[in-house]
Amino acid sequence: MRRWLWLALLLVWPELAGAAGLSPNDFAYGIRITVPVGTPVAALSLPKTVYEHTSRTDLGDLRVFNQAGEVVPHLIRFASSREAESPWQPLPFFPLPKTPATVAGGYGIEVHTGADGTVVRIDPQDSGTGAAGVPRKFLIDLNRTGRNLAGLRLTWKPDGANRMSLLAVDAGDDLVRWTTVHPRWAVSDIQYGSHRLLNNTIPLKSSQRRYLRLRQLDDGPALVLTAVEGRKPPEGRQPVRAYRKIKGTPVMGTPGEFLYQTGGAFPVDRINLIFSQANSMAEATLWSRADPDDDWTRRFKGLFYRIDRDGTALSSEPKTVVISMDRYWRLAVDDSESTIGNAVPELSMGYRPHDLYFIARGNGPYTLAFGNTLAQPLTVNVAALFDGIGRQQGQGIERWVEPQGRSFVLGGPQCLKPQLKPLPTRRIVLWSILLAGVLVVAGMAWRLARRLKG
């Protein structure tokens, strides 16, 4: 396979050399990369500083140089995507008495289990209910459906009123000794205008326990559960997603509008609003653009919220948007359906970093150089060189490496300033040769015409 790589590299190397009228000092900044000896293809996730100083949204002003200052082929791909989430599966659950009957934490109940530990029936020895006669604790049996769960989804009997309940989740193997795996989580079902704020899922960390216990912590109306479902973790590598919080600036003369700058060309695919004050809601629209002179493009319209109860905040989930690397964002809040007052919400942005692959030709260390307003993307189709690379770490011929230290200055910030494009020397030479050829042919034709007349 390595012979194939080097053969393919030789075929495209002349074009790479032609694209290399650039040297490392033609770029603003660089990052040092050390590659182990014998590595055919090196791979790394692009650091945040690359997005902060690139001058192009397609990352076309990025090059990888070896120690001799030669450009080596590279390819940029988004980090591997998440596998399809597992389906929700129904879980058997049983109400538990309100008050433990023993100091050890057991209950005054009779538990009937099968040979494999599966709970068949629970017979309480007392009412096991609160003042309203409704259970506030539930036992969830995981013996048949699998013990490794990524989350729970609850369904409860609607009562027509807004609800926000605080829950805790414990795990155990013998129905006596319990370990808290989720100390405090809020579920809700709230109607607000034409919107419904439903949050009925509880995230969980991996646990191999046989049983879960669900406890309602607040003193509000008891949660009347009608169904409990579980979901296993997705298989495969999780995508790398980083989040940035950006402070906004009010637009003078336009109440309810705010401007944000991302500080770089980040591939944003998640957005959310963060409110500093409790019980804030905003029906809002977000726009973005790559340049201050461009027209705005609408990215999302919907409801964002933060609801607090007894010190626990319930916030809206990040919203999915089409990937955008725009630097400028604008938020417009509909005052008629908002409760944020004069507060300026923060903009939370989630982005998926790219993975960079490059052929480790020549000696290292290698330099990842970036930031040049005149640089153009490589015209060489290097994708064919990387067909053997797996999209997931460890499944291809690549070896994953880490940048060595922080970025350093190469050509400096002046490389990011608008510059006059250099004269197209190659094109001028070609046109000069063509014009000279035309003149020669014209001269020959003129001489031939004179001879014929003579």
Legacy VTK file of the C-alpha trace (Angstrom):
# vtk DataFile Version 3.0
C-alpha trace
ASCII
DATASET POLYDATA
POINTS 454 float
0.000 0.000 0.000
2.878 2.360 0.731
4.306 1.802 -2.775
0.922 2.783 -4.184
0.954 5.955 -2.098
4.394 7.006 -3.268
3.544 6.253 -6.920
0.382 8.349 -6.715
2.355 11.075 -4.993
4.882 11.204 -7.837
2.053 11.729 -10.322
0.751 14.832 -8.551
4.028 16.190 -7.232
4.734 18.453 -10.247
1.442 20.257 -9.657
2.188 20.526 -5.944
5.519 22.065 -6.756
3.783 24.531 -9.046
1.349 25.424 -6.275
4.240 25.975 -4.042
5.269 29.383 -5.057
4.405 29.795 -1.366
6.778 29.312 1.541
5.988 28.998 5.260
6.721 32.696 5.816
3.965 33.611 3.361
1.463 32.536 6.029
0.590 34.351 9.221
1.012 31.534 11.740
2.185 27.963 12.031
1.943 24.887 14.227
4.705 22.322 14.591
3.801 18.663 14.035
6.065 15.746 14.897
5.325 12.487 13.085
6.715 9.087 14.172
9.188 7.489 11.771
7.555 5.105 9.320
4.213 6.921 9.225
2.741 7.005 5.688
-0.195 9.300 6.510
-0.509 11.555 9.554
-3.846 12.808 10.870
-4.909 15.360 13.467
-7.937 17.421 14.440
-7.546 21.056 13.425
-6.859 23.249 16.476
-9.077 26.216 17.298
-6.387 28.723 16.323
-6.599 27.626 12.665
-10.241 28.735 12.474
-9.411 31.994 14.233
-6.779 33.034 11.680
-7.835 31.489 8.389
-8.828 34.000 5.712
-11.056 31.598 3.769
-14.191 29.721 4.769
-13.033 26.714 2.722
-9.678 26.614 4.589
-7.944 27.023 1.234
-5.172 29.120 2.799
-3.727 26.154 4.655
-0.549 24.261 3.727
1.616 21.556 5.282
5.388 21.909 4.794
8.104 19.382 5.563
11.458 20.333 7.070
12.838 21.224 3.621
10.018 23.727 3.068
8.242 21.561 0.484
4.450 21.401 0.308
3.065 17.930 1.019
-0.414 16.773 -0.083
-3.172 17.164 2.469
-6.893 16.514 2.733
-9.472 18.046 5.079
-12.605 16.219 6.195
-15.179 16.800 8.883
-14.698 14.706 12.001
-16.515 11.373 11.838
-20.274 11.655 12.229
-22.315 10.135 15.014
-23.802 6.717 14.500
-27.589 6.506 14.382
-28.973 6.646 17.898
-30.416 3.476 19.346
-34.209 3.183 19.473
-36.125 3.654 22.706
-37.142 0.384 24.391
-39.893 -0.010 27.021
-38.662 -0.833 30.530
-40.664 -2.575 33.273
-41.190 -0.286 36.274
-42.929 -0.601 39.645
-44.078 1.939 42.273
-42.230 1.924 45.612
-43.442 2.935 49.087
-42.753 6.455 50.229
-40.855 5.650 53.449
-38.109 3.021 53.885
-39.050 0.350 56.412
-35.473 -0.457 57.486
-32.398 1.502 58.393
-30.500 -0.196 55.562
-32.765 1.480 53.073
-34.965 -1.485 52.200
-38.721 -1.208 51.846
-41.702 -2.785 53.551
-42.604 -4.743 50.438
-42.470 -8.246 49.052
-40.497 -8.480 45.803
-41.100 -11.506 43.606
-38.266 -12.172 41.147
-37.546 -14.779 38.511
-34.523 -17.060 38.327
-32.523 -14.391 36.461
-33.334 -11.674 38.988
-36.106 -10.138 36.909
-38.758 -8.434 39.028
-42.079 -10.187 38.468
-44.281 -8.470 41.036
-44.044 -6.067 43.982
-46.580 -6.346 46.806
-46.444 -3.370 49.225
-47.134 -4.077 52.887
-48.466 -0.558 53.367
-50.022 2.039 51.139
-46.592 3.255 49.966
-48.059 6.511 48.773
-47.848 10.168 49.615
-50.595 12.364 50.903
-52.360 12.267 47.567
-52.099 8.465 47.368
-49.692 8.537 44.409
-46.210 6.895 44.430
-43.210 9.248 44.294
-40.551 6.557 43.802
-40.264 3.890 41.131
-38.161 0.790 40.603
-36.932 0.152 37.036
-35.846 -3.381 36.113
-32.962 -3.672 33.599
-32.389 -7.435 33.713
-34.084 -8.255 30.420
-33.536 -5.119 28.362
-29.845 -4.526 29.094
-28.074 -2.641 31.857
-25.974 -0.173 29.867
-28.274 2.786 29.180
-27.506 6.253 27.848
-30.805 7.749 28.940
-34.369 7.347 30.169
-37.551 8.723 28.638
-40.598 9.176 30.849
-44.265 9.416 29.970
-46.714 10.679 32.556
-50.427 11.224 32.811
-51.303 14.748 31.626
-53.270 16.850 34.082
-53.661 20.051 32.047
-51.342 22.080 34.304
-47.786 23.251 33.734
-45.295 20.948 35.411
-41.629 20.996 36.410
-40.424 18.138 38.620
-36.985 17.407 40.088
-35.830 13.791 39.936
-32.860 11.715 41.087
-31.733 8.348 39.736
-30.077 5.629 41.844
-28.586 2.305 40.729
-28.217 -0.970 42.617
-28.000 -4.740 42.373
-29.900 -6.001 45.427
-32.770 -3.526 46.035
-31.158 -2.541 49.366
-27.880 -0.721 48.653
-28.142 2.134 46.167
-25.653 4.479 44.494
-26.837 7.805 43.115
-25.937 8.090 39.427
-27.867 11.283 38.686
-28.418 13.481 41.771
-30.713 16.119 40.293
-32.501 16.508 36.969
-35.544 18.509 35.910
-38.331 17.218 33.680
-41.059 19.533 32.486
-44.188 19.979 30.421
-45.015 23.672 30.096
-47.345 25.470 27.718
-46.223 28.966 26.696
-48.372 30.671 24.099
-48.350 28.420 21.059
-45.261 26.556 22.291
-44.930 23.428 24.393
-41.733 22.987 26.421
-41.519 19.225 26.885
-38.406 17.759 28.476
-39.017 14.160 29.502
-35.579 12.576 29.065
-32.839 11.959 31.646
-29.248 11.392 30.419
-27.325 8.594 32.122
-23.725 7.475 32.327
-22.818 3.883 31.622
-23.758 1.564 34.498
-23.874 -2.215 34.774
-26.321 -2.323 37.703
-29.432 -4.497 37.580
-31.952 -1.954 38.849
-32.603 1.774 38.762
-34.599 3.757 41.304
-36.319 6.977 40.305
-37.019 9.467 43.121
-39.037 12.676 42.952
-37.248 15.323 45.026
-39.669 18.248 44.986
-42.859 18.605 47.029
-45.038 19.425 44.031
-47.700 17.175 42.532
-46.509 13.593 42.166
-45.439 12.442 38.725
-47.923 9.805 37.577
-45.791 7.665 35.284
-47.488 5.652 32.570
-44.364 4.455 30.710
-40.576 4.343 31.105
-38.228 3.748 28.162
-34.473 3.315 27.877
-31.925 3.886 25.136
-28.490 2.306 24.760
-25.427 4.418 23.849
-24.717 4.857 20.122
-21.963 2.654 18.789
-18.807 3.947 17.152
-16.666 7.007 17.689
-18.430 10.071 19.008
-17.938 13.211 16.933
-15.773 15.929 18.385
-17.941 18.968 18.976
-16.664 22.058 20.733
-18.739 24.961 22.018
-18.014 28.679 22.158
-19.866 31.326 24.148
-20.055 34.738 22.495
-21.193 37.955 24.141
-23.583 40.120 22.170
-23.804 43.843 21.513
-27.189 45.625 21.321
-27.981 47.287 17.995
-28.360 51.008 18.620
-31.829 52.267 17.788
-33.275 48.764 17.269
-34.596 47.253 20.522
-34.419 43.481 20.739
-31.603 43.092 18.188
-28.051 42.024 19.003
-24.839 41.450 17.037
-22.235 38.732 17.598
-18.805 37.988 16.127
-17.477 34.434 16.287
-13.817 35.460 16.095
-13.092 32.931 13.370
-14.450 30.793 10.542
-15.822 28.005 12.735
-18.027 25.319 11.093
-21.070 25.973 13.293
-23.901 23.418 13.269
-25.463 23.987 16.736
-26.752 27.207 18.293
-28.378 28.138 21.585
-29.038 31.190 23.730
-27.759 31.431 27.300
-29.722 33.656 29.673
-28.193 35.134 32.819
-31.555 35.600 34.541
-33.905 32.873 35.726
-37.198 32.145 33.951
-36.247 33.777 30.659
-37.837 32.928 27.311
-37.300 34.381 23.865
-38.908 33.765 20.498
-35.968 34.735 18.309
-34.542 34.645 14.790
-30.847 34.259 13.964
-29.106 35.440 10.788
-25.471 35.230 9.713
-23.084 36.454 7.025
-19.441 35.903 6.165
-18.543 39.543 5.514
-19.898 42.837 6.889
-20.952 43.862 3.364
-22.833 40.625 2.570
-26.577 40.164 2.868
-27.912 38.377 5.943
-28.982 34.720 5.641
-31.574 33.389 8.074
-30.325 30.359 10.011
-32.993 29.621 12.625
-36.259 30.810 14.126
-37.722 29.353 17.306
-38.029 29.436 21.079
-35.134 29.532 23.554
-35.685 29.341 27.303
-34.328 28.922 30.812
-36.687 27.891 33.621
-35.512 27.646 37.239
-36.990 25.773 40.165
-35.376 25.238 43.560
-31.936 26.081 42.221
-32.167 23.800 39.177
-32.197 25.357 35.705
-33.932 23.754 32.738
-32.619 25.170 29.459
-33.503 24.668 25.824
-31.440 22.150 23.898
-28.971 23.384 21.238
-30.686 23.854 17.881
-29.388 22.179 14.737
-28.563 24.474 11.812
-26.995 23.992 8.402
-23.216 24.178 8.779
-22.046 27.762 8.447
-18.567 29.270 8.791
-19.869 32.840 8.869
-18.176 35.217 11.307
-21.036 37.686 11.823
-24.388 36.824 13.448
-27.485 38.842 14.258
-30.241 38.002 16.753
-33.736 39.506 16.647
-36.030 38.874 19.635
-39.820 39.100 19.331
-40.775 41.228 22.347
-44.388 40.030 22.265
-43.311 36.456 23.098
-40.232 37.081 25.223
-39.429 37.645 28.889
-35.765 38.688 28.806
-36.256 42.399 29.475
-33.104 44.401 28.750
-30.742 41.466 29.252
-28.338 40.582 26.439
-28.262 36.794 25.908
-25.026 35.006 25.151
-24.832 33.036 21.922
-23.607 29.461 22.343
-22.209 27.890 19.182
-21.274 24.263 18.678
-18.956 23.365 15.824
-17.404 20.204 14.419
-13.663 20.565 13.873
-12.148 19.176 10.702
-9.674 16.331 10.564
-6.490 17.016 8.589
-4.685 14.188 6.782
-1.323 14.662 5.086
1.268 12.400 3.477
4.420 12.402 5.578
6.820 12.941 2.679
10.325 14.117 3.505
11.764 14.683 6.931
9.993 16.258 9.872
9.105 18.110 11.881
6.272 19.360 9.709
4.696 22.799 9.820
0.988 23.429 9.459
0.894 26.984 8.058
-2.293 29.040 7.773
-3.525 32.580 7.199
-2.857 34.120 3.762
-5.303 36.330 1.869
-3.682 35.504 -1.489
-3.442 31.725 -1.115
-5.810 29.616 -3.192
-6.943 26.034 -2.524
-4.757 23.323 -3.988
-5.941 22.476 -7.491
-4.578 18.944 -7.220
-7.269 16.337 -6.615
-5.575 14.674 -3.668
-8.713 12.814 -2.598
-7.602 9.813 -4.670
-4.478 9.594 -2.533
-6.549 9.107 0.590
-9.133 6.582 -0.581
-7.609 4.027 1.745
-8.031 6.229 4.782
-10.812 5.158 7.134
-13.163 7.862 8.358
-12.716 6.661 11.922
-9.516 6.792 13.916
-7.608 3.544 13.915
-9.400 1.985 10.938
-7.196 3.304 8.136
-3.487 3.576 7.373
-3.223 6.960 9.081
-1.524 7.575 12.407
-3.071 10.192 14.667
-0.731 12.828 16.061
-1.002 15.918 18.256
0.314 19.446 17.540
3.512 20.287 19.399
2.904 23.314 21.594
1.091 26.494 20.675
0.977 28.259 17.339
3.856 30.578 16.464
4.324 33.554 14.166
5.555 32.955 10.615
4.860 35.873 8.284
2.809 37.655 10.923
-0.612 39.362 10.930
0.212 41.361 7.779
-0.398 38.171 5.787
-4.064 38.450 6.777
-4.475 41.984 5.435
-5.936 42.544 1.949
-3.131 42.543 -0.603
-2.804 43.155 -4.308
-2.728 39.936 -6.225
0.686 39.221 -7.757
1.055 39.465 -11.496
0.218 36.153 -13.179
3.746 35.596 -14.493
2.973 32.259 -16.072
-0.041 33.641 -17.905
1.916 36.687 -19.099
4.681 34.457 -20.470
2.187 32.216 -22.271
0.362 35.160 -23.827
3.691 36.727 -24.836
4.729 33.514 -26.582
1.353 33.315 -28.304
1.551 36.949 -29.438
5.106 36.455 -30.672
3.969 33.436 -32.657
1.156 35.450 -34.226
3.614 38.200 -35.196
6.006 35.667 -36.731
3.214 34.086 -38.773
2.004 37.533 -39.862
5.542 38.486 -40.931
5.931 35.309 -42.937
2.596 35.922 -44.645
3.592 39.507 -45.512
6.884 38.365 -47.049
5.140 35.665 -49.042
2.622 38.194 -50.356
5.423 40.535 -51.526
7.179 37.728 -53.379
3.991 36.729 -55.158
3.478 40.318 -56.307
7.062 40.499 -57.567
LINES 1 455
454 0 1 2 3 4 5 6 7 8 9 10 11 12 13 14 15 16 17 18 19 20 21 22 23 24 25 26 27 28 29 30 31 32 33 34 35 36 37 38 39 40 41 42 43 44 45 46 47 48 49 50 51 52 53 54 55 56 57 58 59 60 61 62 63 64 65 66 67 68 69 70 71 72 73 74 75 76 77 78 79 80 81 82 83 84 85 86 87 88 89 90 91 92 93 94 95 96 97 98 99 100 101 102 103 104 105 106 107 108 109 110 111 112 113 114 115 116 117 118 119 120 121 122 123 124 125 126 127 128 129 130 131 132 133 134 135 136 137 138 139 140 141 142 143 144 145 146 147 148 149 150 151 152 153 154 155 156 157 158 159 160 161 162 163 164 165 166 167 168 169 170 171 172 173 174 175 176 177 178 179 180 181 182 183 184 185 186 187 188 189 190 191 192 193 194 195 196 197 198 199 200 201 202 203 204 205 206 207 208 209 210 211 212 213 214 215 216 217 218 219 220 221 222 223 224 225 226 227 228 229 230 231 232 233 234 235 236 237 238 239 240 241 242 243 244 245 246 247 248 249 250 251 252 253 254 255 256 257 258 259 260 261 262 263 264 265 266 267 268 269 270 271 272 273 274 275 276 277 278 279 280 281 282 283 284 285 286 287 288 289 290 291 292 293 294 295 296 297 298 299 300 301 302 303 304 305 306 307 308 309 310 311 312 313 314 315 316 317 318 319 320 321 322 323 324 325 326 327 328 329 330 331 332 333 334 335 336 337 338 339 340 341 342 343 344 345 346 347 348 349 350 351 352 353 354 355 356 357 358 359 360 361 362 363 364 365 366 367 368 369 370 371 372 373 374 375 376 377 378 379 380 381 382 383 384 385 386 387 388 389 390 391 392 393 394 395 396 397 398 399 400 401 402 403 404 405 406 407 408 409 410 411 412 413 414 415 416 417 418 419 420 421 422 423 424 425 426 427 428 429 430 431 432 433 434 435 436 437 438 439 440 441 442 443 444 445 446 447 448 449 450 451 452 453
